[in-house]
Amino acid sequence: MLFNTPEFLYFFLPFSIAAWWFLQRLGREKLAQMLVIISSVYFYGWWDMRYVPLLIGNAVFNFYLGQTLAKTKSKALLVAGLAYNIGLLGYFKYADFFIENWNALSGGHNPPLHLILPLGLSFFTFQVIAYLVDCYKGYVSDFNLRRFAFSISFYPHLIAGPILHYADVMPQLRDRTTFDAKQFSQGLTLFAVGLFKKSVIADRIAETVDPLFAANTVLQFFESWVAAIGYGLQIYFDFSGYSDMAIGVGLMFGILLPQNFNSPYQATSIADFWQRWHMTLSRFLRDYVYIPLGGNRKGFSNSLFAAGITMIIGGFWHGAAWTFVLWGVLHGVFIGINRIWRQTGNSLPEPYAIALTFLSVTVAWVVFRAESVDQALSVWQGMIGANGFAIPSAVSGICQTCTQTTLITGMELVQGSILLAICLEYANAQKAVQQLEPNFKTLAYFTTLFFTSIWLAGSHESFIYWQF
């Protein structure tokens, strides 16, 4: 069930929130939590009921495994638990990738399994890994299956994050949740902002970007830059829009979910970018990959190695394709160059640092979006002018080199510049809504954004990160 579909907006969301607060008002906190768990399972099962037992069974298994780890401090049991969860993810997500590459190397003809990746399994796996490690380290003391099931399954973050630590939600569930009109109005507005980002901005950009990346012919200079920058804007508004909606729904339930974006295109370095983009993923990779690999504790050379491995793992987590591995390698290289640059003691003026960081991220987005490494190489060649400099017609705006008619008018380029300015300066909705009060002005904001999103929305496109 998509956040931007009528069944969610008009039925599922209002019912689940109304039932939650009705039971909370009656003092039935446990029943309210069970209702949300059941609603979340229904929300997940809307996609494919066959994987509901997997979600439930995995959650129960990992809960008791974590409880055992907290008591025994068994490193062998921790390793076994991590191997099980990573192996489960690997089976569904990477089995065909490894089979295809083994066949290519060995000349074999092993048939692919054609497995369907259970929705949200990548995010679920990271969350239970964090839970198991925290249990082993003694950070978890509150073992309650109902609250654990709530924290794992809570439907706003179930499919595409934010990635939660056990401690993010558990303390909030121990005490009775009280209705806060200010918090609820902030959640409504943040949800409307996210819906607007997704339905009005990201999906409209996709109408220009998708035909460019789907084209079988070579993109020239201007088309390549429109494709690269356009996708950078699309994925930002798509995923930050999802995060805004998820956090907004959480606020409507009186539950605080962690911030996931902090104006990442304002970053002055690639390291700063990763502290602002998909912040909960960055936190996970830092705490559970980079630091265990030695982090900054074992010298500068090891820190470069640890950062590189961390980014490759982060890239491969996004998808079973060499394009994602290469995307991780690029970011690892960028981080390494940034650290070496910092060692020299030099620095760039902030506007130049922001521009260079944005350029680096944009170059990397090409391989993230491309269907193959060869296509990414072709787009990169186009970005440096190696494929020609044909300027799209100012009158018709038709991309002359694409197999599909793709509008790239001057007006669209102006709109793209405006969207980029929004990214750089004003898109931090998760902070902006904290200033809102429950009054007519806030209601006007919500109403305008919500109905504009419904009016201007086209087809209900899935969120980009749902496929990961």
URUR-V303127 format. One record per backbone hydrogen bond with DSSP energy under -1.0 kcal/mol. CO is the residue of the C=O (numbers start at 0). NH is the residue of the N-H. Records with the same first field share a line. If there is no record, write none. Layout:
CO=NH + NH
//
This chain:
1=4
4=8
5=9
6=11
7=12
10=14
11=15
12=16
13=17
14=18
15=19
16=20
17=21
18=22
19=23
20=24
21=25
22=27
23=26
27=31
28=32
29=33
30=34
31=35
32=36
33=37
34=38
35=39
36=40
37=41
38=42
39=43
40=44
41=45
43=46
47=50
48=51
50=54
51=55
52=56
53=57
54=58
55=59
56=60
57=61
58=62
59=63
60=64
61=65
62=66
63=67
64=68
65=69
66=70
67=71
68=72
73=77
74=78
75=79
76=80
77=81
78=82
79=83
80=84
81=85
82=86
83=87
84=88
85=89
86=90
87=91
88=92
89=93
93=97
94=98
95=99
96=100
97=101
98=102
99=103
100=104
101=105
102=106
117=120
119=123
120=124
121=125
122=126
123=127
124=128
125=129
126=130
127=131
128=132
129=133
130=134
131=135
132=136
133=138
134=137
143=147
144=148
145=149
146=150
147=151
148=152
149=153
153=156
156=160
164=167
165=169
169=172
179=183
180=184
181=185
182=186
183=187
184=188
185=189
186=190
187=191
188=192
189=193
190=194
191=195
192=196
193=197
194=198
195=199 + 200
196=201
197=202
200=204
201=205
204=207 + 208
205=209
208=212
209=213
219=223
220=224
221=225
222=226
223=227
224=228
225=229
226=230
227=231
228=232
229=233
230=234
231=235
232=236
233=237
234=238
235=239
237=241
238=242
239=243
240=244
241=245
242=246
243=247
244=248
245=249
246=250
247=251
248=252
249=254
250=253
259=278
262=265
263=266
268=272
269=273
272=275 + 276
275=261
277=281
278=282
279=283
280=284
281=285
282=286
283=287
284=288 + 289
285=290
288=292
289=294
290=293
293=296
298=302
299=303
300=304
301=305
302=306
303=307
304=308
305=309
306=310
307=311
308=312
309=313
310=314
311=315
312=316
318=320
320=324
321=325
322=326
323=327
324=328
325=329
326=330
327=331
328=332
329=333
330=334
331=335
332=336
333=337
334=338
335=339
336=340
337=341
338=342
341=344
348=352
349=353
350=354
351=355
352=356
353=357
354=358
355=359
356=360
357=361
358=362
359=363
360=364
363=367
364=368
365=369
371=375
372=376
373=377
374=378
375=379
376=380
377=381
378=382
379=383
380=385
381=384
384=387
387=220
392=396
396=407
405=398
408=412
409=413
410=414
411=415
412=416
413=417
414=418
415=419
416=420
417=421
418=422
419=423
420=424
421=425 + 426
426=428
427=430 + 431
428=432
430=433
431=434
432=435
436=438
438=442
439=443
440=444
441=445
442=446
443=447
444=448
445=449
446=450
447=451
448=452
449=453
450=454
451=455
452=456
458=460
462=465
463=466
464=467
//
